[in-house]
Amino acid sequence: REYKSDPKLCASCPLLDQCTRSKNHQKVITRHLWEEFKEKVRLNRLSQSGKMLYKYRKEKVERSFADSKELHGLRYCRLRGLHNASEQVLLTAACQNMKKIATHLAKLG
């Protein structure tokens, strides 16, 4: 979205020099369509609860992606095409899940 001021109003404004250097005395503000939502997400992320959730995410979720990439060859897709890449990702996730199940069963005895 693009917002433009009225040049007639801005021409007589005493703060024009601080606001814009435009020759036609018009201030233009460009905001992304989702800027409002991006601000909400940023504020949520910087809140106390958001920081705690992000800490948990780093420990659990990001670690899983790192393991997929480093230990299971997900850094590069071996085959071309969305279907083949999806199959590789699903097989990698299945392998990770089997490893988790095996670890859990080993702890049970």
RAKANOR-V543608 format. One record per residue. N is the residue number from 1. OMEGA is omega in radians with two decimals (NA if undefined). NEAR is the number of other C-alpha atoms within 10 Angstrom. Layout:
((N:OMEGA:NEAR) (N:OMEGA:NEAR))
This chain:
((1:3.13:9) (2:3.13:9) (3:-3.13:10) (4:3.12:10) (5:3.11:12) (6:-3.10:12) (7:-3.14:15) (8:3.12:11) (9:-3.08:11) (10:-3.10:18) (11:-3.11:15) (12:-3.09:10) (13:3.13:12) (14:-3.13:9) (15:-3.08:10) (16:-3.11:16) (17:3.13:12) (18:-3.03:7) (19:-3.06:13) (20:3.05:14) (21:-3.10:11) (22:3.14:12) (23:3.14:8) (24:3.06:11) (25:-3.13:20) (26:3.08:19) (27:3.14:16) (28:3.10:13) (29:3.13:10) (30:3.09:9) (31:3.08:11) (32:-3.11:10) (33:-3.09:10) (34:-3.06:9) (35:3.13:11) (36:-3.13:10) (37:3.10:11) (38:3.10:12) (39:3.12:11) (40:3.14:11) (41:3.14:13) (42:3.12:11) (43:3.11:12) (44:-3.13:13) (45:-3.11:15) (46:3.10:13) (47:-3.12:12) (48:3.14:10) (49:3.11:11) (50:3.11:15) (51:3.12:13) (52:3.12:12) (53:-3.14:13) (54:3.09:15) (55:3.10:11) (56:-3.14:12) (57:3.13:13) (58:-3.09:11) (59:-3.00:11) (60:-2.98:11) (61:-3.10:11) (62:3.11:13) (63:3.13:12) (64:3.10:15) (65:3.13:15) (66:3.09:13) (67:3.11:13) (68:-3.08:18) (69:-3.01:14) (70:-3.02:11) (71:-3.05:12) (72:3.01:16) (73:-3.12:14) (74:3.10:17) (75:3.10:12) (76:3.05:8) (77:-3.12:13) (78:-3.09:11) (79:3.14:12) (80:3.08:8) (81:-3.11:9) (82:-3.12:9) (83:-3.12:9) (84:3.11:13) (85:3.11:16) (86:3.11:13) (87:3.13:12) (88:3.13:17) (89:-3.14:16) (90:3.10:12) (91:3.09:13) (92:3.12:18) (93:3.11:16) (94:3.10:12) (95:3.12:14) (96:3.13:17) (97:3.11:12) (98:3.10:12) (99:3.11:12) (100:3.13:12) (101:3.13:12) (102:3.10:12) (103:3.14:11) (104:3.13:11) (105:3.12:10) (106:3.11:9) (107:3.14:8) (108:3.09:7) (109:NA:5))
